Amino acid sequence: MGIDNIKPPGGPGPFADASAEMPSGPKQQSSFAEAKNKLQASGSSEPAPSALGVVSQFHRTALADPAERQAMVRACVSELIASGQKATGPLSDAEKQSLLDFLSADPVVRSQIETYLEKVLV
């Protein structure tokens, strides 16, 4: 068995050239900016995601205080819970409080909200 008798990967059939199967054309050369412009020009009916309204009450200097930071996170989570009522359906006050406590204590959610606050606060 010589080196010339080694079969290529892909089975016993004839070797298929991958470049022949891939169409090459101007669609592959489009950039992200072009796609973004097309989306904006199409007049997408989806509204842009809105910022949390509660953020306007806070200042960047308050992030240094752990108690203030905790209050900010809880306020943001509370607003997110209130805005998500369409997805969850109506929640009782006890359910809202339980969800608020759980999400405020979750390290992943807390980290995401803190990062968001650091970016948007002036």
ChimeraX attribute file (.defattr): number of C-alpha atoms within 10 A of each C-alpha:
attribute: neighborCount
match mode: 1-to-1
recipient: residues
	/A:1	5
	/A:2	5
	/A:3	6
	/A:4	6
	/A:5	7
	/A:6	8
	/A:7	12
	/A:8	11
	/A:9	9
	/A:10	9
	/A:11	8
	/A:12	8
	/A:13	9
	/A:14	9
	/A:15	11
	/A:16	11
	/A:17	8
	/A:18	7
	/A:19	8
	/A:20	8
	/A:21	8
	/A:22	8
	/A:23	9
	/A:24	10
	/A:25	8
	/A:26	7
	/A:27	8
	/A:28	8
	/A:29	8
	/A:30	10
	/A:31	9
	/A:32	9
	/A:33	9
	/A:34	10
	/A:35	11
	/A:36	11
	/A:37	10
	/A:38	12
	/A:39	11
	/A:40	10
	/A:41	9
	/A:42	9
	/A:43	8
	/A:44	10
	/A:45	6
	/A:46	6
	/A:47	6
	/A:48	7
	/A:49	6
	/A:50	6
	/A:51	10
	/A:52	16
	/A:53	9
	/A:54	12
	/A:55	16
	/A:56	11
	/A:57	8
	/A:58	15
	/A:59	14
	/A:60	13
	/A:61	11
	/A:62	14
	/A:63	18
	/A:64	9
	/A:65	10
	/A:66	10
	/A:67	11
	/A:68	14
	/A:69	19
	/A:70	16
	/A:71	15
	/A:72	23
	/A:73	24
	/A:74	19
	/A:75	17
	/A:76	22
	/A:77	22
	/A:78	20
	/A:79	15
	/A:80	13
	/A:81	19
	/A:82	14
	/A:83	12
	/A:84	12
	/A:85	11
	/A:86	9
	/A:87	8
	/A:88	10
	/A:89	8
	/A:90	12
	/A:91	13
	/A:92	9
	/A:93	9
	/A:94	9
	/A:95	11
	/A:96	15
	/A:97	14
	/A:98	12
	/A:99	16
	/A:100	21
	/A:101	14
	/A:102	13
	/A:103	18
	/A:104	23
	/A:105	14
	/A:106	11
	/A:107	11
	/A:108	11
	/A:109	15
	/A:110	19
	/A:111	13
	/A:112	12
	/A:113	18
	/A:114	17
	/A:115	11
	/A:116	14
	/A:117	21
	/A:118	13
	/A:119	10
	/A:120	13
	/A:121	15
	/A:122	10
